[in-house]
């Protein structure tokens, strides 16, 4: 290993509530030889990881968000 990444954003679904996407910002993680981030033990528990993004990202909309807000705005 040896390499590390300063900050990443992880997008995931929680096993207990798969109706909306969640995100976490993680810092100072190791990167494996295959360029994949090495998560702390147990981080993956109860998560379905959808994407790992470099840096800090804010989720503005996720699947279905616009249709929900469009219905309530009428």
C-alpha positions in Angstrom: 0.0 0.0 0.0 1.8 3.2 1.1 -0.4 5.6 -0.9 -3.3 7.3 0.8 -6.2 9.6 -0.3 -6.9 12.8 1.6 -10.7 12.9 1.3 -13.4 10.9 -0.4 -17.1 10.9 -0.5 -18.9 7.5 -0.4 -22.5 7.2 -1.8 -24.4 4.2 -0.4 -27.7 2.7 0.6 -28.3 1.7 4.1 -29.6 -1.9 4.4 -32.3 -0.8 6.8 -33.6 2.1 4.6 -33.0 1.6 0.9 -35.4 4.5 -0.1 -32.8 7.2 -0.2 -29.1 7.4 -0.9 -26.7 8.4 1.9 -23.2 9.9 1.8 -20.2 10.1 4.1 -16.9 12.0 3.8 -14.0 9.9 4.9 -10.4 11.1 5.3 -6.9 9.8 5.3 -7.6 6.3 3.9 -5.1 3.9 2.4 -5.2 3.1 -1.3 -4.4 -0.4 -2.5 -2.1 -1.4 -5.4 -5.3 -1.7 -7.5 -6.1 2.0 -6.8 -9.1 1.0 -4.7 -9.7 2.7 -1.3 -9.2 0.5 1.7 -12.1 1.1 4.1 -11.8 0.8 7.9 -12.9 -2.6 9.2 -16.7 -2.7 9.6 -17.3 0.4 7.5 -19.1 -1.6 4.9 -21.5 -3.2 7.5 -25.1 -2.6 6.6 -24.2 -0.5 3.5 -24.5 -1.1 -0.3 -21.8 1.1 -1.6 -22.8 2.8 -4.9 -19.8 5.0 -5.6 -16.6 6.3 -4.2 -15.7 9.9 -5.3 -12.6 11.9 -4.9 -12.9 14.9 -2.6 -16.0 16.3 -0.8 -19.2 16.1 -2.9 -22.7 17.2 -2.0 -25.6 15.2 -3.3 -28.1 17.7 -4.7 -30.6 15.2 -6.2 -30.8 11.5 -6.2 -33.0 9.1 -8.0 -36.7 10.2 -7.6 -35.9 13.4 -5.7 -37.2 15.7 -8.4 -40.5 13.8 -8.8 -41.2 13.9 -5.1 -40.5 17.7 -4.8 -42.5 18.4 -8.0 -45.6 16.7 -6.5 -45.3 18.6 -3.2 -44.8 22.0 -5.0 -48.1 21.9 -6.8 
